[in-house]
Each structure stands twice: as structure tokens, then as C-alpha cells.
Amino acid sequence: MAIGSALSVGLIGLKAFIIQIQAFVSPGLPYFSIIGLPDTSLSEARERVKSACQASGAKWPETRVTVNLSPASMPKRGSSHDLAIAASVLSASGTIPHDCLNDTVVLGEVNLDGTVLPINGLLPILLHARDQGVCKVIVPHANLDEAALVPDVNAIGVRHVGELIELMGGTAKYEIPDLIRDVNPNDAAMSIYPSPGDMNEVMGQETAKWALEVAAAGGHHLMMTGPPGTGKTMLASRIPGIMSPLSESEQLEVASIRSLCGTLPSYGISDIPPFEAPHHTASTASLVGGGAGLAQPGAITRAHRGILFMDEAPEFSARTLQTLREPLESGYVAISRAKGTTYYPARFQLIMAANPCPCGYAYGNGERCTCKEKDRIKYFSRLSGPILDRIDIQIEVPPVERINPGMAPSGESSHAIRLRVIVARQTAQERFHEFGWVCNAQATGTWLRANTSTKAIELVNHALASERLSLRGADRAMRLAWTLADLSGKTSPGPHQRPTADSAACTRSRRLQGDCAACQSGRSRPRARRQRHRRAPRGRIDRTDGRHREVRDSRPDQGREPQRRRHVDIPFPGRHE
């Protein structure tokens, strides 16, 4: 009885596990079977491995060959186990010694001509192998640069199955194609990571820049509302440039996710936080993760330790937005499918941008807005209260009224802002050292209530009593107050943070347009004033669409709340219908 063995590593999400591959060559009719809960791509390895071994000059057994993947209860997928299956069969047939692959992990996809192709997810695989005490790994030659990122692991690169045979002391006869010898398979995927622009390239918007600095310092979620062309997207794309650099452990986390997605060669190891901006037509599976079989990571996982920017947030489907509620609280996403549950990290910072209405011009006195009231309500109804209650900072980005001539930068650079953010982050890390938190956004409500001053809590209680804050909003207001204290060099928040605590109460879409009680220092804007922001004043003639339009009140009776205003079209004088 001849049994050959080799070691490989499987992945379920980012969770890795050791796979022992055993090959048994037994008498019988020629047949090659793979057992141990393989998926379709792994079952197709039979033809690839058989052809690759014959292309290397090795004699394939003319009997029954059975390969078992242990543990059999764990699902296996992908083509990264091809080279390990080939090694186990070669060991069982006597082409290479039986004990040459002890304590050695073999990884790689094989082609029909015997060449070894690169694989995805090598970085988390090597990290797990190192933790399990495996120090020798055979990987595709194209993955050597990625393997070099993991210290204390001896990675050996091979380009052909014949090289593996010769490395193990066997005899092979092969020829490496010129395409594989001269061209790195990762060259096509290599690209320069676009650096985030500088914040001084944004004209004006000093208030918005300050809000972004506070969000970057404390890890807070933020929402920007304003008409088109005011710089919301431009501001969001520059947030990674002002954020605190990633630590070594965080860099490995981000690199592991990119390795699993196959995008690591395009980014490499970088201390710049990731930035993901999905289109508003993105499906729920593409945002959260999904797919057939075991789920694949989505945009929220790729944004781990970085920014998830949702431009035109009300244009996303309501179901897609609601799926963000759990990851925002827990910091991970659990995706259940028929073949198992996959866990992915999702500790991201959410940045949302929205127009004040579908047409985008419901700002100021609203005279340019052409939307109906029901269209505005429908537009913001997708941003439900539970979602907005998880947004720490909500600001308006007004139109820029003046531009500066010449090429002079506007405001501070991203480097200057980043230095202040780093100091604030270091202060928070020293304060939360025993808890393992890195920013104020991760502080629990228990810690906040125990360490926040009594005067600051009284301000929060006042907002709770007036129903301008929920209990979750109260915790987030205190987190925001601690961030402001860190930026100002204070040891703890005090009464001077009252506008910050109240700003977390801006949770409704109509309040995003400037009539929040917190933005008015505790005074509610009269209803009539809010109406003037949405509709043209009574008796005003609007000529924007080529027709006279008179705005009238349908029932101006005193003592009774007026109904919604209606538009009456009046033919333009001299116009022939």
C-alpha cells in the first residue's frame, strides 16, 4: 500500500485551517477521485494535476488513485491546492520520497503544461502557517514578493511542477515556456495606488474641513449635505490623507483582505487607510459580501480600517442601507449561506454625501428647487432613523460664493491637519491602552458615563429630556465631545462642548437643511420659516420654466393649520398653446 501526503491551507473567509492531503494508489481500473468535501473548482483539479504531472516527465499511475482532503467536514474550494495534490500523488507513486514534504506547506495552481500559477489569499495563509509552527512553504514564483511580507517563514518559489520534483530529490524532464520565464503574471495587475489629493485643493469649505478633521481624529461617521458641485466628493476623497497612519498590525489586516481579493499587487503594504466608493446602483451582495457557496468579501470588508464613502446616499436602495446597521455596531459582518457562515471584518468609517432634494437645489430660500414635497420626503425616506442615529456628525456644505484667482492653495494642507489628527489619536490610545481601543468611537457607553464630567452629562440629559437625542445618540455625543477635547488639548470634555453634544441630534432629513434645534442653540425654527426654505414666498412669480407660476395657499383660514401649497400654472402672456 502506497500513501503519499502533503500539507495545504484552506480559507473560509479570512479564517485559515491546515489541510492534510493524502493520496492512495491502489489496484484497479484507472480512475482518479478527490474526496473530502471539495467544490467544483477543486474537483476539476483532477485533469489539471494529471496533465501537469505527465508534462513534467513523471509517470502517472495506471491504477486507481484516491486523494482525501482532511478534515473532511470542512468545505474546500479554489485551485490553490493543485500543487499539493500533485505532490501527494507523486509521493505515493514513488516519484519523490515519501517523507520529503513533512512540515512543509505546498501551495499553487497548476496549468495543463505543468506551469505553476499565482494564487489569491497567500498572506493570511502564511500568517496562519507561521502561527501553527510551519516554517517551510513552497509557493508559486510569482507570489514570492507577497510571501516575503511574512517574517520567520522560509518561502521557496517554483515555476513548474518539474522544479518541485527536482527540489524534492526526484528526476524530471520539463521545459518552462518563455511566457512564464520572462513575464511576471502580476505585472498586468501592478498599478500605482493613487494618492489622495491635498485638502488645500478644495476651495473654501473651512467648516467642512474642520468637521472632517474631527471625524478623522475620533473615527466618527459623517454625513455631508449640500447642492451639487460644492465639493462633497472632493472632500471625501481626501480624508485618507488626513487620517492617522495604519499600525503594523492594521497594515497586515488590510493586506490580508486585499490578498484574498487579488488586489494586493496593485496596492502593496501601505499605511494609508483604504478608501472604497461603491456606485449607488451596487447590490447588497456587492456591498456586504455574498456569492454562491461560501460568501466573498464586499465593499465594507475592503474598507476595513479605512473609509466607506457612499456618494448620493439616498439613491442607494433601502435594503442596502439597512444592511449597514449591524456592521456599524459590531465591526464585522456574518454572511450565512447553505455551505456555512463566513465572518469578515468590517470596522470602517462611514462617510455619506447627499443632495438636499432630488434636483439638488433646495437650499437657501429654495427658489431654484423644482421638486414636489412628496418627492423630497421619498428621497430622504431611505435614510431611516436608525441609520441616521448612527451618524455622529452631520454638516451642510454650502455653495462657494467666491473663488481666489491664481494658483494659491486654499486653507491648510493635509499634512498639517494630519499632524493634529495623529496627536489626538495618540492621546486617545494612551487613555484606552488597557482596553485595546484606538479611537474615541470605540469607547463603550459604560466607560463614557463613568469618566465624563457631571456638567457635560447634564447637557446630554437636557438633550435627552427634549427628545433631541436617543440613548445611542447620547453615547455618540459624548464620544464626539472627547474627540473635541483631544483636539483642543483638554483632559476631558466640559460645558464648552455643548454645540458638539447637541449636533448629534441632527437626525432628520429636514434638519439637515439647517433647521435643527441644536444648530439654533436650543431654539426651534418656526414652521413658517421652514416653509419659506422649501417653497417660494406667497405671491411670487417664478419664470424658471418659461411659464408664469403663482404660488397660493389653498386654505388660508385662521385658526387652522394650512394645507400643503399647490402650484397653479398660468399661461405666459402672448404664448400660443
For each residue, the residues with C-beta under 8 A, 3 or more apart:
1: 24 26
2: 24 25 92 93 94
3: 22 23 24 92
4: 22 23 87 88 89 90 91 92 93 98
5: 20 21 22 23 88 91 98 101
6: 21 84 85 87 88 91 101 104 106
7: 18 19 20 21 84 101 103 104 105 106 134
8: 18 19 21 80 81 84 105 106 107
9: 16 17 18 19 105 107 125 128 129
10: 16 17 19 74 76 77 81
11: 14 15 16 78 121 124 125 260
12: 15 17 74 75 294 340 342
13: 294 295 297 342 343 344
14: 11 124 256 257 260 343 344 345
15: 11 12 343
16: 9 10 11 124 125 127 128 129
17: 9 10 12 71 74 128
18: 7 8 9 105 128 129 132 134
19: 7 8 9 10 69 70 71 74 76 81 84
20: 5 7 69 70
21: 5 6 7 8 67 68 69 70 81 84 85 87 88
22: 3 4 5 67 68 70 88
23: 3 4 5 65 66 67 85 88 89 91 92
24: 1 2 3 65 66 67 68 92
25: 2 61 63 64 65 89 92 93
26: 1 63 64 66
27: 63 64
28: 31 63 64
29: 63 64
30: 61 62 63 64
31: 28 64 65
32: 46 49 50 65 67
33: 46 64 65 66 67
34: 38 42 43 45 46 67 69 85
35: 38 66 67 68 69 72
36: 67 68 69 70 71 72 76
37: 69 72 73 74 75 76
38: 34 35 42 43 45 69 76 77
39: 42 43 75 76 77 78 293
40: 43 44
41: 44 45 77 78 79
42: 34 38 39 45 69 76 77 78 79 81
43: 34 38 39 40 46
44: 40 41 47 48 79
45: 34 38 41 42 48 49 79 81 82 85
46: 32 33 34 43 49 50
47: 44 50 51 112
48: 44 45 51 52 79 82 109 110 111 112
49: 32 45 46 52 53 82 85 86 89 110
50: 32 46 47 53 54 60
51: 47 48 54 55 112 113 114
52: 48 49 55 56 82 86 110 111 112 113 114 115 161
53: 49 50 56 58 60 86 89 90 114 161
54: 50 51 58 59 60
55: 51 52 112 113 114 161 174
56: 52 53 114 160 161 162 165 172 173 174
57: 162 165 171 172 173 174
58: 53 54 90 93 95 161 165 170 172
59: 54 93 95
60: 50 53 54 89 93
61: 25 30 65 89 92 93
62: 30
63: 25 26 27 28 29 30
64: 25 26 27 28 29 30 31 33
65: 23 24 25 31 32 33 61 89 92
66: 23 24 26 33 35
67: 21 22 23 24 32 33 34 35 36 85 88 89
68: 21 22 24 35 36 72
69: 19 20 21 34 35 36 37 38 42 72 76 81
70: 19 20 21 22 36
71: 17 19 36 74
72: 35 36 37 68 69
73: 37
74: 10 12 17 19 37 71
75: 12 37 39 293 294 339 340
76: 10 19 36 37 38 39 42 69 81
77: 10 38 39 41 42 293 294
78: 11 39 41 42 81 119 120
79: 41 42 44 45 48 82 109 119
80: 8 107 108 109 119 120 121 125
81: 8 10 19 21 42 45 69 76 78 84 85 107
82: 45 48 49 52 79 85 86 108 109 110
83: 86 87 106 107 108 109 110 116 138 140 158 161 164
84: 6 7 8 19 21 81 87 88 105 106 107 108
85: 6 21 23 34 45 49 67 81 82 88 89
86: 49 52 53 82 83 89 90 110 161 164
87: 4 6 21 83 84 90 91 96 101 106 164 168
88: 4 5 6 21 22 23 67 84 85 91 92 101
89: 4 23 25 49 53 60 61 65 67 85 86 92 93
90: 4 53 58 86 87 93 95 96 165 170
91: 4 5 6 23 87 88 94 95 96 97 98 100 101
92: 2 3 4 23 24 25 61 65 88 89
93: 2 4 25 58 59 60 61 89 90
94: 2 91
95: 58 59 90 91 165 170
96: 87 90 91 100 101 165 168 169 170
97: 91 100 168 169 170
98: 4 5 91
99: 102
100: 91 96 97 104 168 169
101: 5 6 7 87 88 91 96 104 106 168
102: 99
103: 7 134 135 136
104: 6 7 100 101 134 136 137 138
105: 7 8 9 18 84 125 129 134 136 137 138
106: 6 7 8 83 84 87 101 137 138 164
107: 8 9 80 81 83 84 119 122 125 137 138 139 140 143
108: 80 82 83 84 116 117 118 119 138 139 140 158
109: 48 79 80 82 83 116 117 118 119 140
110: 48 49 52 82 83 86 114 115 116 117 161
111: 48 52 114 115 116 117
112: 47 48 51 52 55
113: 51 52 55 177
114: 51 52 53 55 56 110 111 160 161 162 174
115: 52 110 111 159 160 176 177 180
116: 83 108 109 110 111 140 141 158 159 160 161 163 164
117: 108 109 110 111 140 142 185
118: 108 109 140 142 143 185 186
119: 78 79 80 107 108 109 122 139 140 143
120: 78 80 259 260 261 262
121: 11 80 124 125 256 259 260
122: 107 119 125 126 139 143 146 147 259
123: 126 127 146 149 150 252 255 256 259 264
124: 11 14 16 121 127 128 256 259 260
125: 9 11 16 80 105 107 121 122 128 129
126: 122 123 129 130 137 147 150 153 155
127: 16 123 124 130 131 150 252 256
128: 9 16 17 18 124 125 131 132
129: 9 16 18 105 125 126 132 134 137 153
130: 126 127 133 134 135 150 152 153
131: 127 128
132: 18 128 129
133: 130
134: 7 18 103 104 105 129 130 137 153
135: 103 130 152 153 154
136: 103 104 105 153 154 156
137: 104 105 106 107 126 129 134 147 153 154 155 156
138: 83 104 105 106 107 108 155 156 157 158 164 167
139: 107 108 119 122 143 144 147 155 156 157 158
140: 83 107 108 109 116 117 118 119 143 157 158 159
141: 116 144 157 158 159
142: 117 118 157 184 185 186
143: 107 118 119 122 139 140 146 147 157
144: 139 141 147 148 155 157
145: 148 149 186 265
146: 122 123 143 149 259 264 265
147: 122 126 137 139 143 144 150 153 155 157
148: 144 145 155
149: 123 145 146 252 255 269
150: 123 126 127 130 147 153 155
151:
152: 130 135
153: 126 129 130 134 135 136 137 147 150
154: 135 136 137
155: 126 137 138 139 144 147 148 150
156: 136 137 138 139 167
157: 138 139 140 141 142 143 144 147
158: 83 108 116 138 139 140 141 161 163 164 167
159: 115 116 140 141 163 176 180 181
160: 56 114 115 116 163 164 174 176 180
161: 52 53 55 56 58 83 86 110 114 116 158 164 165 172 174
162: 56 57 114 165 166 172 173 174
163: 116 158 159 160 166 167 172 174
164: 83 86 87 106 116 138 158 160 161 167 168
165: 56 57 58 90 95 96 161 162 168 170 171 172
166: 162 163 169 170 171 172
167: 138 156 158 163 164
168: 87 96 97 100 101 164 165
169: 96 97 100 166
170: 58 90 95 96 97 165 166
171: 57 165 166
172: 56 57 58 161 162 163 165 166
173: 56 57 162
174: 55 56 57 114 160 161 162 163
175:
176: 115 159 160 180 181
177: 113 115 180 181
178: 181 182
179: 182 183
180: 115 159 160 176 177 183
181: 159 176 177 178
182: 178 179
183: 179 180 187
184: 142 187
185: 117 118 142 188
186: 118 142 145 189 190 265
187: 183 184 190
188: 185
189: 186 262 263 265 266
190: 186 187 265 266
191: 266
192:
193: 266 267 268 270 272
194:
195: 241 272
196: 237 238 239 240 241 272 275 414
197: 201 234 237 238 241 414
198: 201 238 241 409 413 414
199: 202 209 212 235 238 241 242 411 412 413 414 417
200: 409 410 411 412 413 414
201: 197 198 234 238 409 410
202: 199 205 209 231 234 235 238 410 411
203: 231 400 403 404 410
204: 231 400 401 402 410 411
205: 202 208 209 230 231 235 397 400
206: 209 210 411
207: 210 211 395
208: 205 211 212 224 231 235 395 397
209: 199 202 205 206 212 213 235 411 412 417
210: 206 207 213 214
211: 207 208 214 215 222 393 395
212: 199 208 209 215 216 222 235 238 239 242
213: 209 210 216 217 242 417 420 421 487
214: 210 211 217 218 220 393 480 483 484 487
215: 211 212 218 219 220 221 222 239 349 351 392 393
216: 212 213 219 239 242 243 244 417 421
217: 213 214 420 421 424 425 439 483 486 487
218: 214 215 392 424 428 439 440 441 479 480 482 483 486
219: 215 216 349 438 439 440 441 442
220: 214 215 349 392 393 440 441 476 479 480 483
221: 215 328 349 350 351 352 390 391 392 393 441
222: 211 212 215 349 350 351 352 391 392 393 394 395
223: 313 351 352 353 354 388 391 393 394 395 512
224: 208 232 235 236 351 352 353 354 395 396 397
225: 353 354 355 356 394 395 396 397 512 513
226: 230 232 355 356 363 396 397 398 399
227: 230 355 356 360 361 363 399
228: 355 360
229: 399
230: 205 226 227 397 398 399 400
231: 202 203 204 205 208 234 235 397 400
232: 224 226 235 236 311 353 397
233: 236 237 309 311 353
234: 197 201 202 231 237 238
235: 199 202 205 208 209 212 224 231 232 238 239 397
236: 224 232 233 239 277 307 309 311 351 353
237: 196 197 233 234 275 277 309
238: 196 197 198 199 201 202 212 234 235 241 242 414
239: 196 212 215 216 235 236 242 243 275 307 309 349 351
240: 196 243 272 273 274 275 306 307
241: 195 196 197 198 199 238 272 414 418
242: 199 212 213 216 238 239 414 417 418 421
243: 216 239 240 273 306 307 418 421
244: 216 418 421 422 425
245: 271 272 422
246: 250 251 254 270 271 272 273 305
247: 250 251
248: 251 252
249: 252 253
250: 246 247 253 254 305
251: 246 247 248 254 255 269 270 271
252: 123 127 149 248 249 255 256
253: 249 250 256 257 304 305 345
254: 246 250 251 257 258 270 273 274 304 305 306
255: 123 149 251 252 258 259 264 267 268 269
256: 14 121 123 124 127 252 253 259 260
257: 14 253 254 260 261 297 301 302 304 344 345
258: 254 255 261 262 263 264 266 267 274 302
259: 120 121 122 123 124 146 255 256 262 264
260: 11 14 120 121 124 256 257 297
261: 120 257 258 264 297 302
262: 120 189 258 259
263: 189 258 266 267
264: 123 146 255 258 259 261 267 268
265: 145 146 186 189 190 268
266: 189 190 191 193 258 263
267: 193 255 258 263 264 270
268: 193 255 264 265
269: 149 251 255
270: 193 246 251 254 267
271: 245 246 251
272: 193 195 196 240 241 245 246
273: 240 243 246 254 305 306 307
274: 240 254 258 302 303 304 305 306 307
275: 196 237 239 240 303 306 307 309
276: 299 300 302 303 306 307 308 309 348
277: 236 237 309 310 311
278: 282 286 287 299 308 310
279: 282
280: 310 311 312 313 315 316
281:
282: 278 279 286 287 299 316 320
283: 286 287 320
284: 287 288 290 317 319 320 323
285: 288 289 290 291 298
286: 278 282 283 290 298 299
287: 278 282 283 284 298 299 300 320 323 324
288: 284 285 298 300 323 327 333 335
289: 285 295 296 297 298 300 301 333 335 342 344
290: 284 285 286 295 296 298 335 337
291: 285 294 295 296
292: 337
293: 39 75 77 337 339
294: 12 13 75 77 291 337 339 340 342
295: 13 289 290 291 335 337 342 344
296: 289 290 291
297: 13 257 260 261 289 301 302 344
298: 285 286 287 288 289 290 301 302 333 344
299: 276 278 282 286 287 302 303 308
300: 276 287 288 289 303 304 308 324 327 333 346 348
301: 257 289 297 298 304 333 344 345 346
302: 257 258 261 274 276 297 298 299
303: 274 275 276 299 300 306 307 308 346 348
304: 253 254 257 274 300 301 344 345 346 347 348
305: 246 250 253 254 273 274 347 348
306: 240 243 254 273 274 275 276 303 348 349
307: 236 239 240 243 273 274 275 276 303 348 349 351
308: 276 278 299 300 303 348 349 350 351
309: 233 236 237 239 275 276 277 351 352 353
310: 277 278 280 313 316 350 351 352 353
311: 232 233 236 277 280 353
312: 280 315 316 353 354 355
313: 223 280 310 316 321 352 353 354 382 383
314: 354 355 379 380 382 383
315: 280 312
316: 280 282 310 312 313 320 321 382
317: 284 320 321 382
318: 321 322 381 382 384
319: 284 322 323
320: 282 283 284 287 316 317 323 324
321: 313 316 317 318 324 382 383 384 387
322: 318 319 325 384 386 387
323: 284 287 288 319 320 326 327
324: 287 300 320 321 327 328 350 387
325: 322 328 329 386 387 390
326: 323 329 330 333
327: 288 300 323 324 330 331 332 333 346 348
328: 221 324 325 350 390
329: 325 326 390
330: 326 327 333
331: 327 345 346 347
332: 327 343 344 345 346 347
333: 288 289 298 300 301 326 327 330 343 344 346
334: 341 342 343
335: 288 289 290 295 341 342 343 344
336: 340 341 342
337: 290 292 293 294 295 340 341 342
338:
339: 75 293 294
340: 12 75 294 336 337
341: 334 335 336 337
342: 12 13 289 294 295 334 335 336 337
343: 13 14 15 332 333 334 335
344: 13 14 257 289 295 297 298 301 304 332 333 335
345: 14 253 257 301 304 331 332
346: 300 301 303 304 327 331 332 333
347: 304 305 331 332
348: 276 300 303 304 305 306 307 308 327
349: 215 219 220 221 222 239 306 307 308 441
350: 221 222 308 310 324 328 390 391
351: 215 221 222 223 224 236 239 307 308 309 310
352: 221 222 223 224 309 310 313 391
353: 223 224 225 232 233 236 309 310 311 312 313
354: 223 224 225 312 313 314 380 383 512
355: 225 226 227 228 312 314 358 359 360
356: 225 226 227 360 361 362 363 512 513
357: 360 361 362 369 371 375 376 379
358: 355 371 375 376 379
359: 355 362 368 369 370 371
360: 227 228 355 356 357
361: 227 356 357 366 368 369 370
362: 356 357 359 366 369 371 376 513 533 534
363: 226 227 356 366 396 398 399 513
364: 367 533
365: 532 533 536 537
366: 361 362 363 369 532 533 534 535 536
367: 364 536 540 542
368: 359 361 544
369: 357 359 361 362 366 534
370: 359 361 544 545
371: 357 358 359 362 375 376 379
372: 375 376
373: 376 377 534 564
374: 377 378
375: 357 358 371 372 378 379
376: 357 358 362 371 372 373 379 380 509 534
377: 373 374 380 381
378: 374 375 381
379: 314 357 358 371 375 376 382 509
380: 314 354 376 377 383 509 510 512
381: 318 377 378 384 509
382: 313 314 316 317 318 321 379
383: 313 314 321 354 380 387 388 509
384: 318 321 322 381 387 388
385: 388 389 507 508
386: 322 325 389 390
387: 321 322 324 325 383 384 390 391
388: 223 383 384 385 391 394 507 508
389: 385 386 470 472 473 507
390: 221 325 328 329 350 386 387 472 476
391: 221 222 223 350 352 387 388 394 507
392: 215 218 220 221 222 441 476 479 480 504
393: 211 214 215 220 221 222 223 480 503 504
394: 222 223 225 388 391 503 506 507 511 512
395: 207 208 211 222 223 224 225
396: 224 225 226 363 512 513 514
397: 205 208 224 225 226 230 231 232 235
398: 226 230 363
399: 226 227 229 230 363
400: 203 204 205 230 231 403
401: 204
402: 204
403: 203 400
404: 203 408 410
405:
406:
407:
408: 404
409: 198 200 201 413
410: 200 201 202 203 204 404
411: 199 200 202 204 206 209
412: 199 200 209 416 417
413: 198 199 200 409 416 417
414: 196 197 198 199 200 238 241 242 417 418
415: 418 419
416: 412 413 419 420
417: 199 209 213 216 242 412 413 414 420 421
418: 241 242 243 244 414 415 421 422
419: 415 416 422 423
420: 213 217 416 417 423 424 487
421: 213 216 217 242 243 244 417 418 424 425
422: 244 245 418 419 425 426
423: 419 420 426 427 486
424: 217 218 420 421 427 428 483 486 487
425: 217 244 421 422 428 429 438 439
426: 422 423 429 430
427: 423 424 430 431 486
428: 218 424 425 431 432 437 438 439 440 482 483 486
429: 425 426 432 433 437 438 439
430: 426 427 433
431: 427 428
432: 428 429 435 436 437 438 442 443
433: 429 430 436
434:
435: 432 447
436: 432 433
437: 428 429 432 442 443
438: 219 425 428 429 432 442
439: 217 218 219 425 428 429 442
440: 218 219 220 428 443 479 480 482 483 486
441: 218 219 220 221 349 392 479
442: 219 432 437 438 439
443: 432 437 440 447 448 479 482
444: 447 448
445: 448 449 475
446: 449 450
447: 435 443 444 450 451
448: 443 444 445 451 452 475 478 479 482
449: 445 446 452 457 478
450: 446 447
451: 447 448 492
452: 448 449 456 457 478 481 482 492 493
453: 456 457 492 493 494
454: 457 458
455: 458 459 494 495
456: 452 453 459 460 478 481 492 493 494 495 497 501
457: 449 452 453 454 460 461 478
458: 454 455 461 462
459: 455 456 462 463 495 497 498 501 502
460: 456 457 463 464 469 474 477 478 501
461: 457 458 464 465
462: 458 459 465 466
463: 459 460 466 468 469 473 474 477 501 502 505 518
464: 460 461 467 468 469 471 474
465: 461 462
466: 462 463 517
467: 464
468: 463 464 502 505 517 518
469: 460 463 464 473 474 477 501 504 505
470: 389 473 474
471: 464 474 475
472: 389 390 475 476
473: 389 463 469 470 476 477 504 505 507
474: 460 463 464 469 470 471 477 478 504
475: 445 448 471 472 478 479
476: 220 390 392 472 473 479 480 504
477: 460 463 469 473 474 480 481 500 501 502 503 504 505
478: 448 449 452 456 457 460 474 475 481 482 493 501
479: 218 220 392 440 441 443 448 475 476 482 483
480: 214 218 220 392 393 440 476 477 483 484 497 500 501 503 504
481: 452 456 477 478 484 485 493 497 500 501
482: 218 428 440 443 448 452 478 479 485 486 492 493
483: 214 217 218 220 424 428 440 479 480 486 487
484: 214 480 481 487 488 493 497 500
485: 481 482 488 490 491 492 493 494 497
486: 217 218 423 424 427 428 440 482 483 489 490
487: 213 214 217 420 424 483 484
488: 484 485
489: 486
490: 485 486 493 494
491: 485
492: 451 452 453 456 482 485
493: 452 453 456 478 481 482 484 485 490 496 497 500
494: 453 455 456 485 490 497
495: 455 456 459 498
496: 493
497: 456 459 480 481 484 485 493 494 500 501
498: 459 495 501 502
499: 502 503 518 521
500: 477 480 481 484 493 497 503 504
501: 456 459 460 463 469 477 478 480 481 497 498 504
502: 459 463 468 477 498 499 505 517 518 519 522
503: 393 394 477 480 499 500 506 516 518 519
504: 392 393 469 473 474 476 477 480 500 501 507 518
505: 463 468 469 473 477 502 516 517 518
506: 394 503 511 512 516 518 519
507: 385 388 389 391 394 473 504 511
508: 385 388 511 512 516
509: 376 379 380 381 383 512 513
510: 380 513 515 530
511: 394 506 507 508 514 515 516 517 519
512: 223 225 354 356 380 394 396 506 508 509 516
513: 225 356 362 363 396 509 510 533
514: 396 511 519 533
515: 510 511 519 520 524 525 529 530 533
516: 503 505 506 508 511 512 519 520
517: 466 468 502 505 511 520 522 523 524
518: 463 468 499 502 503 504 505 506 521 522
519: 502 503 506 511 514 515 516
520: 515 516 517 523 524 525
521: 499 518
522: 502 517 518
523: 517 520
524: 515 517 520
525: 515 520 529 530
526: 529 530
527: 530 531
528: 531 532
529: 515 525 526 532 533
530: 510 515 525 526 527 533 534
531: 527 528 534 535 565
532: 365 366 528 529 535 537
533: 362 364 365 366 513 514 515 529 530
534: 362 366 369 373 376 530 531
535: 366 531 532 551 565
536: 365 366 367 540 542 551
537: 365 532 540 551
538: 551 552 553
539: 550 551
540: 367 536 537 551
541: 548 549 550
542: 367 536 545 548 549 551
543: 546 547 548 549
544: 368 370
545: 370 542 549
546: 543 572
547: 543 569 570 571 572 575
548: 541 542 543 569 570 571 572 573
549: 541 542 543 545 567 568 569 570
550: 539 541 568 570
551: 535 536 537 538 539 540 542 565 567
552: 538 565 566 568
553: 538 556 562 565
554: 562 563 564 565 566
555: 560 562 563
556: 553 562
557: 560 562
558:
559:
560: 555 557
561:
562: 553 554 555 556 557 565
563: 554 555
564: 373 554
565: 531 535 551 552 553 554 562
566: 552 554
567: 549 551
568: 549 550 552
569: 547 548 549
570: 547 548 549 550
571: 547 548 575 577
572: 546 547 548 575
573: 548
574:
575: 547 571 572
576:
577: 571
